[in-house]
């Protein structure tokens, strides 16, 4: 349901005292947006206004529930991740773009591709000329560039304008560790463990369809594909041009990604 429609229906119901018709989803929204109730993890510092989020956190961080692939050694605490893994790694279904030769086994990837390469939807910042095809990126831009709010660590002097950065930083103070089931590797970051397993213990290889490049790291293949792409990123402050986001950041940390018709448009999330 559209969030604005949900909010309107909810406020209308409250105004007319039709409290008996408020659904469980409405209750979650009321507390999350307008309430002060917090749900705290009993095993670590995690706090949230959404009960489903706490339940998810307990399962991922402290739970023993695991979903195992019947065809390989893949293990996850997310049922949805297992379904996606089964489709991408072991499934034969392919999703093809109707406007170009792009093919993928992941429906989400096709949707993302359609928006970036063939979509006309743009989200514009009301305070500057920043434009993006990603709503989440616009929200992050506003928080970092125009919002004075800061997120502070309660255990040290760390301060950031990005809530996700603070969440990642809190792992520094946490005693929780994620261990590799195949060796002695230990880390506090789930993404690092996932990458370690892919590189060290997974025999899967990612091959470039346009040359002989092969890697065990999907991110490396994604970065490599820029070699074959005509799309470029341009510095907003000078004539510097590159195909790599990391290079643009090193060139000038204050630079903004923006639409450059003569060079091709790229989302910072792509």
C-alpha positions in Angstrom: 0.0 0.0 0.0 1.2 3.5 -0.8 2.7 5.1 2.3 0.9 8.4 1.8 -2.4 6.6 1.4 -1.7 4.5 4.5 -0.9 7.6 6.5 -4.0 9.4 5.3 -6.3 6.5 6.2 -4.6 6.1 9.5 -5.0 9.8 10.5 -8.6 9.8 9.2 -9.5 6.8 11.3 -8.0 8.4 14.4 -9.8 11.7 13.8 -13.1 9.8 13.6 -12.2 7.6 16.5 -12.4 4.4 14.4 -9.7 2.9 16.5 -11.1 -0.6 16.2 -10.3 -0.7 12.5 -6.6 0.1 12.9 -4.5 -2.8 11.6 -1.3 -4.2 13.0 0.6 -2.4 10.2 -1.0 0.9 11.3 0.2 0.3 14.9 3.7 -0.3 13.7 3.6 2.9 11.8 2.2 4.9 14.7 4.9 3.8 17.1 7.7 4.1 14.5 6.8 7.6 13.3 4.9 9.2 16.3 5.6 7.0 19.4 8.4 6.9 21.9 8.3 3.1 22.6 11.6 1.4 22.0 12.5 -2.3 21.7 16.0 -3.2 23.1 18.1 -6.2 22.5 18.9 -8.0 25.7 22.2 -9.3 24.3 23.8 -6.1 22.9 23.3 -2.3 22.4 20.8 -2.6 19.5 17.6 -0.4 19.9 14.7 0.1 17.5 11.2 1.5 17.4 10.0 -1.5 15.2 9.4 -4.8 16.9 9.8 -6.8 13.6 13.3 -5.2 13.3 14.2 -6.4 16.8 13.0 -9.9 15.9 15.1 -9.9 12.7 18.1 -8.6 14.6 17.8 -11.4 17.2 17.7 -14.0 14.5 20.6 -12.7 12.5 22.9 -11.6 15.4 22.1 -14.0 18.2 19.8 -16.7 16.8 20.6 -20.2 15.8 18.1 -20.6 12.9 19.9 -21.3 9.6 18.7 -22.0 6.1 21.0 -24.3 4.2 21.2 -24.8 0.4 20.5 -28.4 -0.6 23.0 -28.2 -3.5 26.1 -26.5 -2.0 27.5 -25.3 1.3 25.7 -21.9 1.3 24.1 -21.1 4.7 22.1 -18.0 5.7 19.9 -16.8 8.5 17.5 -15.3 5.9 15.0 -17.4 4.1 14.7 -14.8 1.3 18.5 -14.9 0.8 18.3 -18.7 0.4 15.6 -18.3 -2.2 17.6 -15.7 -4.1 20.7 -17.9 -3.9 18.8 -20.9 -5.3 17.6 -18.9 -8.2 20.9 -17.2 -9.1 23.3 -20.2 -8.4 21.2 -23.2 -9.3 18.2 -22.0 -11.2 17.7 -21.8 -14.9 15.2 -18.9 -15.0 16.5 -15.7 -16.7 15.1 -12.2 -16.8 15.8 -10.4 -20.1 15.6 -6.7 -20.7 13.2 -5.9 -23.6 15.1 -2.8 -24.6 18.7 -4.1 -24.8 20.7 -7.3 -24.4 20.9 -7.3 -20.6 20.2 -10.7 -19.0 20.2 -11.6 -15.3 18.9 -14.4 -13.0 17.9 -11.9 -10.4 14.5 -10.1 -10.9 15.6 -7.2 -8.6 18.7 -6.7 -10.8 16.5 -6.4 -13.9 14.3 -3.8 -12.2 17.3 -1.8 -11.1 18.7 -2.0 -14.7 15.5 -0.8 -16.2 15.4 2.2 -13.9 19.0 3.2 -14.4 19.4 2.5 -18.1 16.0 3.1 -19.6 13.9 4.9 -16.9 13.0 8.6 -16.9 12.2 8.9 -13.2 14.4 11.4 -11.4 14.5 12.6 -7.8 15.6 16.2 -7.4 16.9 17.9 -4.3 14.9 21.0 -3.4 17.9 22.8 -1.9 20.4 22.4 -4.8 20.8 21.1 -8.3 21.5 17.5 -7.2 19.5 14.9 -9.3 19.5 11.1 -9.0 17.4 8.1 -10.1 17.5 6.7 -6.6 15.2 7.9 -3.8 17.5 6.4 -1.1 20.5 8.2 -2.6 18.6 11.5 -2.6 17.6 11.0 1.1 21.3 10.3 2.0 22.4 13.4 0.0 19.9 15.6 1.9 21.0 14.2 5.3 24.7 14.7 4.5 24.6 18.0 2.6 21.6 20.0 4.0 20.6 18.4 7.3 22.2 19.7 10.5 21.4 16.5 12.4 24.3 14.5 13.7 24.5 10.9 15.0 26.9 10.5 17.9 28.4 7.4 19.4 27.6 7.1 23.1 30.8 5.2 23.8 33.4 7.5 22.1 33.7 10.8 20.2 32.7 9.4 16.8 30.2 11.7 15.0 28.6 11.3 11.6 25.7 12.6 9.6 24.9 9.2 8.2 23.0 6.8 10.5 24.3 3.8 8.5 27.9 4.9 9.3 27.1 5.0 13.0 25.5 1.6 12.9 28.7 0.2 11.2 30.9 2.1 13.7 29.1 0.5 16.7 30.6 -2.9 15.7 33.9 -1.5 17.0 32.5 -1.5 20.5 30.6 -4.7 20.2 31.9 -8.0 21.5 29.8 -9.9 19.0 31.9 -11.8 16.4 31.1 -13.7 13.3 33.1 -16.8 12.6 33.8 -18.7 9.4 32.6 -22.3 9.6 35.5 -23.4 7.4 38.5 -21.8 9.1 39.6 -19.6 12.0 38.6 -16.3 10.3 36.7 -14.0 12.6 35.2 -10.5 11.9 32.6 -8.1 13.4 31.2 -7.3 9.9 28.8 -9.6 8.1 29.8 -8.2 4.7 33.5 -9.1 5.4 32.6 -12.7 6.4 30.5 -13.1 3.3 33.3 -11.8 1.1 35.9 -14.0 2.9 33.7 -17.1 2.3 33.2 -16.2 -1.4 37.0 -15.7 -2.0 38.5 -18.4 0.2 36.0 -21.3 0.3 33.6 -20.9 -2.7 34.6 -22.4 -6.0 32.2 -20.1 -7.8 33.9 -17.8 -10.4 32.5 -14.7 -12.0 33.5 -14.3 -15.6 33.4 -11.3 -17.8 31.3 -11.9 -21.0 33.4 -9.5 -23.0 36.9 -10.6 -22.2 38.9 -13.3 -20.4 38.7 -11.7 -17.0 37.8 -14.1 -14.1 37.4 -13.4 -10.4 35.9 -14.9 -7.2 34.6 -11.6 -6.1 31.4 -10.3 -7.6 32.3 -6.7 -6.7 35.6 -7.0 -8.6 33.7 -8.1 -11.7 31.3 -5.2 -11.3 34.2 -2.8 -11.1 36.0 -4.5 -14.0 32.9 -4.0 -16.3 33.6 -0.3 -16.2 36.5 -1.0 -18.6 34.0 -2.0 -21.3 31.5 0.8 -20.5 31.3 4.2 -22.2 29.7 5.7 -19.1 31.8 8.2 -17.2 31.7 10.2 -13.9 32.6 13.9 -14.1 33.8 16.1 -11.3 31.4 18.9 -10.5 34.2 21.3 -9.8 36.6 20.7 -12.7 37.1 18.8 -16.0 38.2 15.6 -14.3 36.5 12.5 -15.8 36.8 8.8 -14.7 34.9 5.5 -14.9 35.4 4.7 -11.3 33.6 6.2 -8.3 36.6 5.5 -6.0 38.9 7.5 -8.3 36.5 10.4 -8.3 36.3 10.3 -4.5 40.1 10.3 -4.3 40.3 13.2 -6.7 38.0 15.4 -4.7 36.0 14.2 -1.7 33.6 17.1 -2.0 32.6 16.2 -5.5 29.0 15.3 -6.4 27.9 12.8 -9.0 25.6 14.4 -11.4 23.9 14.0 -14.8 26.2 14.7 -17.7 24.3 14.1 -21.0 27.4 14.2 -23.2 29.1 11.6 -21.1 26.2 9.4 -20.0 24.3 9.3 -16.8 25.3 7.2 -13.8 23.8 6.7 -10.4 26.2 6.7 -7.4 24.5 3.5 -6.3 25.2 1.6 -9.5 
